[in-house]
Amino acid sequence: MGFGRGQDIARIEALWADLRSRFGDAGEFLCGEFGIVDAMFAPVCIRFRGYGVALGDPATKYMRHMLALPAMREWQAAAEAEPARAAADHA
């Protein structure tokens, strides 16, 4: 992992843990129910999964909930179906 990336990942995990502990009692997302902060972190969840970033249990649980959202599954399926992606995968 490159310089600073580990610190960035730890910072995101700490932020997620803080939000969950302060506001997450009402659901599985950062502030309980799905909200704008979760939408902002959706691309981060995709990148963490794509790069195989090892996270602690609370962050992994949050990511599982995010990645299970129908909109996230649809977004991933659309990305995988893009012609440029398909061509690169078969090159």
C-alpha positions as a Python dict, from the first residue, in 0.01 Angstrom:
ca = {
    (1, 'M'): (0, 0, 0),
    (2, 'G'): (138, 337, -99),
    (3, 'F'): (246, 610, 138),
    (4, 'G'): (-48, 769, 313),
    (5, 'R'): (-312, 531, 182),
    (6, 'G'): (-320, 331, 504),
    (7, 'Q'): (-373, 653, 696),
    (8, 'D'): (-653, 758, 460),
    (9, 'I'): (-826, 423, 499),
    (10, 'A'): (-791, 437, 878),
    (11, 'R'): (-934, 788, 876),
    (12, 'I'): (-1238, 675, 675),
    (13, 'E'): (-1292, 379, 908),
    (14, 'A'): (-1270, 613, 1210),
    (15, 'L'): (-1518, 853, 1051),
    (16, 'W'): (-1760, 571, 972),
    (17, 'A'): (-1729, 436, 1328),
    (18, 'D'): (-1789, 781, 1475),
    (19, 'L'): (-2098, 842, 1263),
    (20, 'R'): (-2238, 497, 1341),
    (21, 'S'): (-2180, 539, 1714),
    (22, 'R'): (-2335, 886, 1729),
    (23, 'F'): (-2619, 859, 1477),
    (24, 'G'): (-2653, 499, 1358),
    (25, 'D'): (-2899, 356, 1609),
    (26, 'A'): (-3195, 382, 1370),
    (27, 'G'): (-3057, 157, 1095),
    (28, 'E'): (-2761, 1, 920),
    (29, 'F'): (-2621, 310, 752),
    (30, 'L'): (-2388, 581, 880),
    (31, 'C'): (-2664, 796, 1028),
    (32, 'G'): (-2919, 520, 1073),
    (33, 'E'): (-3132, 529, 761),
    (34, 'F'): (-2973, 571, 419),
    (35, 'G'): (-2885, 935, 356),
    (36, 'I'): (-2668, 1172, 159),
    (37, 'V'): (-2355, 1078, 354),
    (38, 'D'): (-2400, 717, 243),
    (39, 'A'): (-2443, 830, -118),
    (40, 'M'): (-2118, 1025, -86),
    (41, 'F'): (-1934, 715, 37),
    (42, 'A'): (-2084, 478, -223),
    (43, 'P'): (-1785, 517, -461),
    (44, 'V'): (-1548, 459, -167),
    (45, 'C'): (-1722, 129, -92),
    (46, 'I'): (-1685, 25, -457),
    (47, 'R'): (-1315, 112, -453),
    (48, 'F'): (-1248, -61, -122),
    (49, 'R'): (-1411, -376, -256),
    (50, 'G'): (-1235, -351, -591),
    (51, 'Y'): (-892, -306, -436),
    (52, 'G'): (-954, -572, -173),
    (53, 'V'): (-898, -333, 117),
    (54, 'A'): (-906, -516, 449),
    (55, 'L'): (-1133, -335, 693),
    (56, 'G'): (-1242, -398, 1049),
    (57, 'D'): (-1571, -569, 1124),
    (58, 'P'): (-1785, -254, 1167),
    (59, 'A'): (-1668, -103, 838),
    (60, 'T'): (-1705, -436, 659),
    (61, 'K'): (-2061, -470, 790),
    (62, 'Y'): (-2146, -119, 672),
    (63, 'M'): (-1999, -191, 328),
    (64, 'R'): (-2202, -512, 301),
    (65, 'H'): (-2520, -314, 361),
    (66, 'M'): (-2416, -51, 109),
    (67, 'L'): (-2318, -300, -161),
    (68, 'A'): (-2643, -494, -111),
    (69, 'L'): (-2858, -193, -199),
    (70, 'P'): (-3049, -249, -525),
    (71, 'A'): (-2914, 79, -664),
    (72, 'M'): (-2556, -28, -588),
    (73, 'R'): (-2606, -369, -751),
    (74, 'E'): (-2761, -198, -1055),
    (75, 'W'): (-2469, 49, -1074),
    (76, 'Q'): (-2216, -236, -1058),
    (77, 'A'): (-2401, -437, -1324),
    (78, 'A'): (-2414, -134, -1554),
    (79, 'A'): (-2040, -76, -1508),
    (80, 'E'): (-1962, -438, -1587),
    (81, 'A'): (-2178, -422, -1900),
    (82, 'E'): (-2005, -115, -2046),
    (83, 'P'): (-1846, -201, -2383),
    (84, 'A'): (-1506, -56, -2288),
    (85, 'R'): (-1501, -265, -1970),
    (86, 'A'): (-1610, -579, -2151),
    (87, 'A'): (-1344, -529, -2420),
    (88, 'A'): (-1072, -480, -2159),
    (89, 'D'): (-1181, -791, -1969),
    (90, 'H'): (-1155, -1003, -2284),
    (91, 'A'): (-829, -857, -2415),
}
